[in-house]
Amino acid sequence: MGELYPSPLPVEELFDQDILVEEGSREYWVPVQKVLVPALEREIEPGDQVEVFAVFIGGRVPDWIFLVNESDAVAPE
């Protein structure tokens, strides 16, 4: 079995905040990469539509775990 490369920071320090994401009537609390938080706060207001890029890291039905590592505001139509 191969060795894992050591991470410079524990995951809980990289993803130490979550955001509430609503999709239709569903709500999800999703951990967000720490470096994205300032941009999210500047660029996105509550209620804005946003495209979220997430990584699936595991889980069990029905509790899947995703991490947000990028986002892009959606222009109003």
C-alpha positions, 0 to 999 in steps of 0.5 A, spaced: 500 500 500 502 506 498 503 512 502 499 518 503 502 525 502 502 529 508 497 535 508 500 542 510 493 543 514 488 539 517 481 538 513 478 542 518 482 548 517 481 548 510 473 547 510 472 551 517 465 554 515 459 552 511 454 556 507 446 554 506 445 552 499 438 552 497 435 548 491 428 548 490 425 546 496 431 543 499 436 546 503 443 543 504 449 546 509 455 545 505 463 546 508 466 551 504 474 552 502 476 557 507 480 561 501 473 562 498 469 565 504 472 573 503 470 572 495 463 569 497 461 575 502 463 580 497 460 577 491 454 574 493 448 576 497 443 572 501 437 570 495 442 570 489 443 565 485 450 562 485 453 556 481 457 552 486 462 547 484 463 541 489 467 535 490 463 529 493 468 526 498 463 520 501 457 519 505 451 514 506 444 514 503 441 519 504 447 523 507 452 525 502 458 529 503 460 535 499 465 540 499 465 547 496 471 549 492 469 554 487 463 558 486 460 563 480 454 568 481 449 567 476 447 573 472 439 575 473 435 574 467 
